[in-house]
Amino acid sequence: MNTEASLKAFDEAQIFIPGGVNSPVRAFKSVGGTPIFITEGKGAYLTDVDGNQYVDYVQSWGPLIFGHRDEAVEKAVIDAVKHGLSFGAPTLAETELAKLVVSFFDSIDKVRFVSSGTEAVMSAIRLARGFTGRDDIVKFTGCYHGHSDSLLVEAGSGAATFGNPSSPGVPADFTKHTLLAEYNNIESVKKCFNDSKDIACVIIEPIAGNMGLVPAEKEFLHELRKLCDENKTLLIFDEVMSGFRASINGAESITGVKPDILTLGKVIGGGMPVGAFGASAEIMSQLSPEGPVYQAGTLSGNPVAMAAGFAALSKLKRNMRVMAVLEARAKRLVEGMKQEALACGITMQTEVRGSMFGFFFNESPVKNFADAAASDAKLFASFHSAMLSEGYYFACSLYETGFISTAITDEIIENTIQASGRIFKEITNG
Ligand SMILES: *Cc1c(COP(=O)(O)O)cnc(C)c1O
């Protein structure tokens, strides 16, 4: 496969853009490759600057549940553009999308739109702090909630609960209010509640998609809910990724556990920059201008973005059964690849939730970040680059989740499984 034009494009991009990319994971660093530059997407496929085609299992990291250039989304965007790009004043489209979003979830009465998942989570945390009058927050190692200061805290043993910043530029003073717990380990959360009586909220990806795909156990979430209630602490479900991906009605419909605040992003923008956070009317009434907690955005609720989100979500609402179809395909894909791997003596751990799939080259089940980190990164890198040259675009990090879109047919899935079989043979013979 010729990737000359992508290599050249990457060289030039690096002169003007740090690392050549506007979001680090795109640089392919963790798989040791160089990124493919994309010119076009259509349905299940991406085309790069060298004219190569790939089946896209990344879907812009989640948003494109109907694949590239879905007709309904594309038409809605073009129609909206013709009326003006932005007004900085209320539009009917905002209420329409808000009404639609709220209709999917039992846990929220009202929602506010922002322009990214990062912003949604950052604002949700401020709201939780404002509502409770407390400062500390609990997050889980391996969960990603965007790149805002107090959430950029990750590794560290479960013993040292008070977090250290995981990036230069984040003052330790900003993260000293962030306590760390271990995913799927309720004792580690109890320890946080013992260490601090000032916990405003616990934030969790109920279906974690940023350490590979690692769903929280149902029992764990129920105990987490109980702990939060006992301590009058708010529970935030960060479903920026899993919202409308793992299930149409949120993790609450899978687990029976309701959050106090819900954050959304990715799919709700249909490919445009949209994030949102929602809660009960009581909690949301704390937000400015109704209440004292400040939050704002020049392009928040942008009419073009609202139109894209509305087109995508209303299409989902009309086709509620589509999630079962996507889930069956995701299951077939990972099961098929797992069998091919096993035939070559490679053990894979796999997981599926709705249209999300994950796999680890790991002998043992993966329940938390430490388990995920014990996976075979070298094997993943070889698998990734070999699949890419066969025309299959998988996420370029073992800590990312894969996505099925409605454009990915059963036939594409079977071809992918066969390609994986060839590659596992090559890798183990080579
Ligand atoms: C992607 C993601 C975010 C951040 O969203 P951005 O739009 O990239 O800022 C936050 N939380 C979760 C769970 C995510 O997957």
The ligand as an SDF file (V2000), in Angstrom:
LIG
                    3D

 15 15  0  0  0  0  0  0  0  0999 V2000
  -14.5210   12.0130   24.2390 C   0  0  0  0  0  0  0  0  0  0  0  0
  -14.8310   12.0530   25.6790 C   0  0  0  0  0  0  0  0  0  0  0  0
  -14.7990   13.2570   26.4170 C   0  0  0  0  0  0  0  0  0  0  0  0
  -14.2680   14.5370   25.8460 C   0  0  0  0  0  0  0  0  0  0  0  0
  -15.0330   14.9910   24.7780 O   0  0  0  0  0  0  0  0  0  0  0  0
  -14.3610   16.0240   23.7410 P   0  0  0  0  0  0  0  0  0  0  0  0
  -15.4810   16.3310   22.7990 O   0  0  0  0  0  0  0  0  0  0  0  0
  -13.2410   15.2790   23.1050 O   0  0  0  0  0  0  0  0  0  0  0  0
  -13.9140   17.1860   24.5130 O   0  0  0  0  0  0  0  0  0  0  0  0
  -15.2150   13.2340   27.7340 C   0  0  0  0  0  0  0  0  0  0  0  0
  -15.6400   12.0990   28.2980 N   0  0  0  0  0  0  0  0  0  0  0  0
  -15.6940   10.9340   27.6370 C   0  0  0  0  0  0  0  0  0  0  0  0
  -16.1770    9.7140   28.3190 C   0  0  0  0  0  0  0  0  0  0  0  0
  -15.2600   10.8700   26.3100 C   0  0  0  0  0  0  0  0  0  0  0  0
  -15.2580    9.6940   25.6730 O   0  0  0  0  0  0  0  0  0  0  0  0
  1  2  1  0
  2  3  1  0
  2 14  2  0
  3  4  1  0
  3 10  2  0
  4  5  1  0
  5  6  1  0
  6  7  2  0
  6  8  1  0
  6  9  1  0
 10 11  1  0
 11 12  2  0
 12 13  1  0
 12 14  1  0
 14 15  1  0
M  END
$$$$
